[in-house]
Amino acid sequence: MTVVSFSLFSFPTLSARLWALGQMGLAPRRIAAIPDIAFFKLMGTGAGAGFSTWPNFGVYTLLAQWPSVEVARARLAEARVLQGYRRRTDRTATLYLEATSTRGSWAGHSFAPGAEAAAQRLPLVALTRASIRPSKLPRFWARVPAISRTAEAETARHFMIGTGEIPWLHQVTVSLWDSADAMERFSRDSPTHGEAVRAAYRDGWFSEYCFTRFNLLAVDGQWPGLGASDTASAVPQPPLETLRDSADAARTDDALSSGDAHLHAGKPQPDRTRPGGARGQAT
């Protein structure tokens, strides 16, 4: 089962924030070298709830795709580059997600659910990512404050953050809802977000768009809106040694399956855990 992790890091001091800002240029190469990682994005956030033209230099996020929850947890815990992040944070959390439906793509990557994917359950996590055409930036950002206020007033929404790879041009929203109907009403029918979506499609605001719904498999750490009462489907974290053993076993099984496929095919095949056989993609 392919799993997406979404990690949040809060940096409380000026020195930690300067370090984190520098890592936006330095860390991607090291993150790409983490075993088993596929698609990933290291991102900044906006002020407030993340929906602001002014950056929040105290919060950064990492989204990544992995072969399983066990592998994701083990690799995130073991990666020295991410240990450096955790040493400097005062708060961090990671959501582990399984895609249930998706439309569009993110830098050419699709979070298509696997054949064995479970049905949607609650709470659901929604991810929206848009690459905004430069000529449409004023019209897009003029609507964002009202959309943010409407979303923050939704009682069925427990968590929301705006993040992205490039300020202003790329906007990613991750939110957690305990009602699919409420999320759909906000997305399609609200006078703020619903009207903005219709205008975006009608007038071609986006050069690329991705909307994905996920089941929440687990949550590690602490973050506002991600408490036990908000994330009823979260599962306890096994000891790290168990995670390491599970991750190593998963890699061994994958290697054996891949090798068997190679023998039957009679020629090398791409590594299934990395699109196109690449180590990790952050384009």
MARDRENMI-15919 format. One record per residue (C-alpha): x, y, z. Coordinates in nm, 3 decimals, decimal comma. Example, Ala and Ser with C-alpha at 12.3 -4.5 7.8 and 13.67 -1.06 7.14 Angstrom:
residues 2
px = 1,230&py = -0,450&pz = 0,780
px = 1,367&py = -0,106&pz = 0,714
end
This chain:
residues 283
px = 0,000&py = 0,000&pz = 0,000
px = 0,148&py = 0,332&pz = -0,107
px = 0,144&py = 0,593&pz = 0,171
px = 0,190&py = 0,969&pz = 0,173
px = 0,341&py = 1,137&pz = 0,479
px = 0,285&py = 1,504&pz = 0,560
px = 0,521&py = 1,642&pz = 0,825
px = 0,508&py = 1,980&pz = 0,998
px = 0,800&py = 2,148&pz = 1,175
px = 0,776&py = 2,456&pz = 1,399
px = 1,095&py = 2,656&pz = 1,466
px = 1,074&py = 2,888&pz = 1,769
px = 1,400&py = 3,086&pz = 1,761
px = 1,559&py = 3,321&pz = 1,510
px = 1,864&py = 3,097&pz = 1,468
px = 1,645&py = 2,791&pz = 1,408
px = 1,435&py = 2,982&pz = 1,154
px = 1,741&py = 3,101&pz = 0,966
px = 1,869&py = 2,742&pz = 0,961
px = 1,536&py = 2,613&pz = 0,830
px = 1,525&py = 2,879&pz = 0,559
px = 1,873&py = 2,776&pz = 0,445
px = 1,766&py = 2,412&pz = 0,433
px = 1,514&py = 2,493&pz = 0,160
px = 1,811&py = 2,502&pz = -0,076
px = 2,033&py = 2,246&pz = 0,096
px = 1,805&py = 1,969&pz = 0,225
px = 1,630&py = 1,843&pz = -0,094
px = 1,938&py = 1,660&pz = -0,219
px = 1,977&py = 1,481&pz = 0,115
px = 1,606&py = 1,403&pz = 0,137
px = 1,615&py = 1,255&pz = -0,215
px = 1,882&py = 1,011&pz = -0,091
px = 1,661&py = 0,867&pz = 0,187
px = 1,595&py = 0,498&pz = 0,106
px = 1,247&py = 0,415&pz = -0,026
px = 1,136&py = 0,774&pz = -0,075
px = 0,961&py = 0,851&pz = -0,400
px = 0,794&py = 1,182&pz = -0,481
px = 0,853&py = 1,454&pz = -0,221
px = 0,820&py = 1,828&pz = -0,166
px = 0,986&py = 2,045&pz = 0,099
px = 0,771&py = 2,356&pz = 0,148
px = 0,727&py = 2,680&pz = 0,335
px = 0,405&py = 2,826&pz = 0,475
px = 0,225&py = 3,158&pz = 0,487
px = 0,144&py = 3,368&pz = 0,792
px = -0,164&py = 3,297&pz = 1,001
px = -0,328&py = 2,973&pz = 0,888
px = -0,087&py = 2,967&pz = 0,595
px = -0,299&py = 3,168&pz = 0,352
px = -0,105&py = 3,490&pz = 0,332
px = 0,121&py = 3,665&pz = 0,084
px = 0,365&py = 3,710&pz = 0,374
px = 0,574&py = 3,400&pz = 0,456
px = 0,578&py = 3,231&pz = 0,796
px = 0,948&py = 3,166&pz = 0,856
px = 0,867&py = 2,957&pz = 1,163
px = 0,680&py = 2,665&pz = 1,001
px = 0,790&py = 2,432&pz = 0,720
px = 0,638&py = 2,114&pz = 0,580
px = 0,752&py = 1,797&pz = 0,403
px = 0,527&py = 1,579&pz = 0,191
px = 0,662&py = 1,243&pz = 0,072
px = 0,546&py = 0,913&pz = -0,075
px = 0,652&py = 0,571&pz = 0,059
px = 0,580&py = 0,199&pz = 0,010
px = 0,405&py = 0,162&pz = 0,350
px = 0,339&py = 0,326&pz = 0,687
px = 0,609&py = 0,111&pz = 0,850
px = 0,869&py = 0,213&pz = 0,596
px = 0,767&py = 0,579&pz = 0,616
px = 0,792&py = 0,590&pz = 0,995
px = 1,128&py = 0,415&pz = 1,004
px = 1,288&py = 0,627&pz = 0,730
px = 1,159&py = 0,955&pz = 0,869
px = 1,294&py = 0,861&pz = 1,213
px = 1,632&py = 0,744&pz = 1,084
px = 1,710&py = 1,017&pz = 0,827
px = 1,988&py = 1,235&pz = 0,966
px = 1,869&py = 1,538&pz = 0,772
px = 1,530&py = 1,516&pz = 0,943
px = 1,687&py = 1,452&pz = 1,282
px = 1,848&py = 1,793&pz = 1,233
px = 1,502&py = 1,940&pz = 1,182
px = 1,362&py = 1,776&pz = 1,495
px = 1,653&py = 1,893&pz = 1,713
px = 1,564&py = 2,254&pz = 1,636
px = 1,184&py = 2,237&pz = 1,658
px = 0,959&py = 2,300&pz = 1,952
px = 0,674&py = 2,111&pz = 1,788
px = 0,642&py = 1,859&pz = 1,506
px = 0,380&py = 1,620&pz = 1,373
px = 0,341&py = 1,377&pz = 1,082
px = 0,021&py = 1,253&pz = 0,920
px = 0,026&py = 0,920&pz = 0,734
px = -0,224&py = 0,912&pz = 0,450
px = -0,374&py = 0,667&pz = 0,200
px = -0,523&py = 0,815&pz = -0,118
px = -0,885&py = 0,723&pz = -0,189
px = -0,954&py = 0,948&pz = -0,490
px = -0,761&py = 1,202&pz = -0,694
px = -0,791&py = 1,441&pz = -0,985
px = -0,509&py = 1,614&pz = -1,170
px = -0,137&py = 1,598&pz = -1,096
px = 0,140&py = 1,766&pz = -0,900
px = 0,453&py = 1,834&pz = -1,107
px = 0,335&py = 1,551&pz = -1,329
px = 0,289&py = 1,311&pz = -1,035
px = -0,046&py = 1,151&pz = -0,955
px = -0,153&py = 1,015&pz = -0,616
px = -0,365&py = 0,748&pz = -0,784
px = -0,515&py = 0,504&pz = -0,530
px = -0,396&py = 0,146&pz = -0,553
px = -0,626&py = -0,138&pz = -0,648
px = -0,636&py = -0,240&pz = -0,280
px = -0,720&py = 0,108&pz = -0,150
px = -0,987&py = 0,122&pz = 0,119
px = -1,313&py = 0,316&pz = 0,091
px = -1,320&py = 0,672&pz = 0,223
px = -1,366&py = 0,695&pz = 0,598
px = -1,367&py = 0,975&pz = 0,854
px = -1,192&py = 1,189&pz = 0,936
px = -1,086&py = 1,257&pz = 0,579
px = -0,784&py = 1,461&pz = 0,473
px = -0,812&py = 1,677&pz = 0,163
px = -0,513&py = 1,805&pz = -0,033
px = -0,545&py = 2,076&pz = -0,296
px = -0,248&py = 2,200&pz = -0,493
px = -0,255&py = 2,464&pz = -0,766
px = 0,017&py = 2,611&pz = -0,984
px = -0,108&py = 2,962&pz = -1,053
px = -0,041&py = 3,138&pz = -1,382
px = 0,159&py = 3,459&pz = -1,315
px = -0,097&py = 3,669&pz = -1,503
px = -0,371&py = 3,540&pz = -1,269
px = -0,190&py = 3,602&pz = -0,939
px = -0,375&py = 3,926&pz = -0,844
px = -0,716&py = 3,772&pz = -0,906
px = -0,628&py = 3,454&pz = -0,714
px = -0,476&py = 3,617&pz = -0,407
px = -0,750&py = 3,880&pz = -0,386
px = -0,993&py = 3,598&pz = -0,300
px = -0,772&py = 3,408&pz = -0,055
px = -0,841&py = 3,605&pz = 0,269
px = -1,219&py = 3,554&pz = 0,241
px = -1,173&py = 3,185&pz = 0,159
px = -0,945&py = 3,144&pz = 0,461
px = -1,198&py = 3,309&pz = 0,696
px = -1,478&py = 3,087&pz = 0,565
px = -1,270&py = 2,772&pz = 0,608
px = -1,161&py = 2,864&pz = 0,960
px = -1,526&py = 2,908&pz = 1,060
px = -1,621&py = 2,556&pz = 0,948
px = -1,698&py = 2,349&pz = 1,258
px = -1,642&py = 2,022&pz = 1,067
px = -1,286&py = 2,125&pz = 0,985
px = -1,033&py = 2,046&pz = 1,259
px = -0,703&py = 2,128&pz = 1,092
px = -0,593&py = 2,335&pz = 0,793
px = -0,266&py = 2,477&pz = 0,667
px = -0,156&py = 2,658&pz = 0,354
px = 0,187&py = 2,564&pz = 0,227
px = 0,376&py = 2,550&pz = -0,103
px = 0,706&py = 2,512&pz = -0,286
px = 0,733&py = 2,864&pz = -0,433
px = 0,566&py = 3,162&pz = -0,261
px = 0,264&py = 3,306&pz = -0,444
px = 0,298&py = 3,078&pz = -0,751
px = 0,225&py = 2,743&pz = -0,581
px = -0,052&py = 2,703&pz = -0,325
px = -0,109&py = 2,378&pz = -0,133
px = -0,388&py = 2,333&pz = 0,120
px = -0,405&py = 2,036&pz = 0,357
px = -0,716&py = 2,009&pz = 0,574
px = -0,882&py = 1,751&pz = 0,799
px = -1,262&py = 1,712&pz = 0,811
px = -1,502&py = 1,497&pz = 1,011
px = -1,774&py = 1,537&pz = 0,745
px = -1,738&py = 1,472&pz = 0,373
px = -2,062&py = 1,661&pz = 0,308
px = -1,932&py = 1,971&pz = 0,487
px = -1,607&py = 1,957&pz = 0,295
px = -1,792&py = 1,928&pz = -0,038
px = -2,029&py = 2,213&pz = 0,049
px = -1,734&py = 2,435&pz = 0,133
px = -1,544&py = 2,331&pz = -0,179
px = -1,828&py = 2,362&pz = -0,430
px = -2,108&py = 2,573&pz = -0,288
px = -1,960&py = 2,835&pz = -0,057
px = -1,974&py = 3,193&pz = -0,190
px = -1,597&py = 3,224&pz = -0,134
px = -1,425&py = 2,899&pz = -0,225
px = -1,697&py = 2,763&pz = -0,452
px = -1,712&py = 3,080&pz = -0,660
px = -1,330&py = 3,097&pz = -0,676
px = -1,315&py = 2,739&pz = -0,809
px = -1,569&py = 2,818&pz = -1,079
px = -1,379&py = 3,132&pz = -1,179
px = -1,049&py = 2,943&pz = -1,184
px = -1,184&py = 2,680&pz = -1,423
px = -1,369&py = 2,932&pz = -1,635
px = -1,078&py = 3,175&pz = -1,672
px = -0,784&py = 2,931&pz = -1,667
px = -0,611&py = 3,051&pz = -1,350
px = -0,410&py = 2,731&pz = -1,300
px = -0,144&py = 2,572&pz = -1,520
px = -0,168&py = 2,255&pz = -1,306
px = -0,413&py = 2,137&pz = -1,044
px = -0,433&py = 1,842&pz = -0,804
px = -0,712&py = 1,749&pz = -0,563
px = -0,676&py = 1,432&pz = -0,357
px = -0,874&py = 1,281&pz = -0,071
px = -0,701&py = 1,058&pz = 0,181
px = -0,782&py = 0,826&pz = 0,466
px = -0,591&py = 0,919&pz = 0,778
px = -0,393&py = 0,612&pz = 0,882
px = -0,194&py = 0,750&pz = 1,174
px = -0,059&py = 1,066&pz = 1,337
px = 0,270&py = 1,104&pz = 1,520
px = 0,354&py = 1,409&pz = 1,730
px = 0,150&py = 1,708&pz = 1,844
px = -0,006&py = 1,994&pz = 1,647
px = -0,315&py = 2,212&pz = 1,696
px = -0,617&py = 2,043&pz = 1,539
px = -0,449&py = 1,703&pz = 1,536
px = -0,538&py = 1,589&pz = 1,886
px = -0,684&py = 1,248&pz = 1,970
px = -1,041&py = 1,378&pz = 1,950
px = -0,975&py = 1,517&pz = 1,600
px = -0,799&py = 1,211&pz = 1,457
px = -1,001&py = 0,914&pz = 1,576
px = -0,853&py = 0,682&pz = 1,312
px = -0,492&py = 0,738&pz = 1,419
px = -0,311&py = 0,425&pz = 1,537
px = -0,038&py = 0,392&pz = 1,802
px = 0,323&py = 0,400&pz = 1,690
px = 0,517&py = 0,074&pz = 1,736
px = 0,869&py = 0,084&pz = 1,886
px = 1,137&py = 0,211&pz = 1,646
px = 1,316&py = -0,124&pz = 1,636
px = 0,993&py = -0,286&pz = 1,515
px = 0,959&py = -0,017&pz = 1,250
px = 1,315&py = -0,075&pz = 1,130
px = 1,259&py = -0,450&pz = 1,108
px = 0,932&py = -0,397&pz = 0,917
px = 1,092&py = -0,150&pz = 0,680
px = 1,387&py = -0,377&pz = 0,609
px = 1,151&py = -0,670&pz = 0,553
px = 0,941&py = -0,461&pz = 0,316
px = 1,249&py = -0,364&pz = 0,116
px = 1,363&py = -0,728&pz = 0,101
px = 1,021&py = -0,847&pz = -0,016
px = 1,009&py = -0,570&pz = -0,277
px = 1,358&py = -0,656&pz = -0,401
px = 1,270&py = -1,025&pz = -0,426
px = 0,946&py = -0,950&pz = -0,611
px = 1,128&py = -0,710&pz = -0,842
px = 1,401&py = -0,966&pz = -0,908
px = 1,142&py = -1,234&pz = -0,984
px = 0,974&py = -0,997&pz = -1,229
px = 1,309&py = -0,930&pz = -1,393
px = 1,368&py = -1,302&pz = -1,443
px = 1,027&py = -1,354&pz = -1,598
px = 1,052&py = -1,047&pz = -1,819
px = 1,406&py = -1,129&pz = -1,931
px = 1,518&py = -0,766&pz = -1,901
px = 1,563&py = -0,503&pz = -1,625
px = 1,253&py = -0,315&pz = -1,506
px = 1,227&py = 0,024&pz = -1,330
px = 1,223&py = 0,030&pz = -0,949
px = 0,851&py = 0,036&pz = -0,859
px = 0,903&py = 0,255&pz = -0,553
px = 1,047&py = 0,542&pz = -0,757
px = 0,873&py = 0,687&pz = -1,059
px = 1,079&py = 0,615&pz = -1,369
px = 1,338&py = 0,438&pz = -1,156
px = 1,459&py = 0,769&pz = -1,012
px = 1,583&py = 0,786&pz = -0,657
px = 1,348&py = 1,056&pz = -0,542
px = 1,177&py = 1,335&pz = -0,729
px = 1,144&py = 1,691&pz = -0,609
px = 1,102&py = 1,875&pz = -0,933
end
